[in-house]
Structure formats: C-alpha cells, structure tokens
Amino acid sequence: IQNRLEKLYPKTPIPLQHQDSYTLLVAVLLSAQCTDARVNTVTPELFALASNPYDMAKVPVEQIQQIIRPCGLSPKKSKAISELSKILIEEHGGKVPQDMEALERLPGVGHKTASVVMSPAPVIS
C-alpha cells in the first residue's frame, strides 16, 4: 500500500509560498486561524523586508505586526516571529532545527506547525 501511495502521490505540494525552511516556518506560523491564500498575500511584503532570522531579528515587532495584521492574531504572531528569529540565531546558528522537540520549543510553534515544517524541510533546506 505504501509503495502505491508513493507512486500516486510522490510529493505533497505545499500551498504556502516560501523559499526555504525559515520562510516556511514563518508562513506556517502565520497560517494559524488564517487561510493559506491570505498568508500568501502577506508574506511577500514581510519576506521582502526580512527573509532570514538575522534580518527579521532586527525588525521592530510593531513593524512585523503592521504587515501581518490581515492574518489575525498579529500581536502574538509578530512577537513569536521576532523571538523565534532571535532564538534561531542564538541557539541554532540561524538555521531551522530539524527535530520536532527543538521546533516545538520555539515561540508560536506547536506540534502541528512543527509537523508541517518537518515534512518538507530536508528537501528545501
């Protein structure tokens, strides 16, 4: 059964626009209580400003919040994006960790978000 499923569905497309594991992590975090289509309208502006944890850590939380406001829960999500960016720099050398436990320790990242990020992460890192 597994072989047949892999032949029928070799890759599951990710509807969120992203370039790498970091932008996927941020997009998935933004998708909580929001549609993927809405996230995809917000992330181009956000990622033009900062598409890696080093640049994002320098952006004021208020500026992140203004950009992501259409996704809802922007105060909490903007703070989480800022904090997780700083943690990625300090604890993971600027890289998205490749294990569930480390991902789930990041602000705003629960089991569901970590699972989504983990599934394609080795392919797009």
Helices and strands as residue ranges (DSSP letters): H 2-8, H 21-30, H 36-49, H 53-56, H 61-68, G 69-71, H 74-92, H 100-104, H 111-118, H 121-124
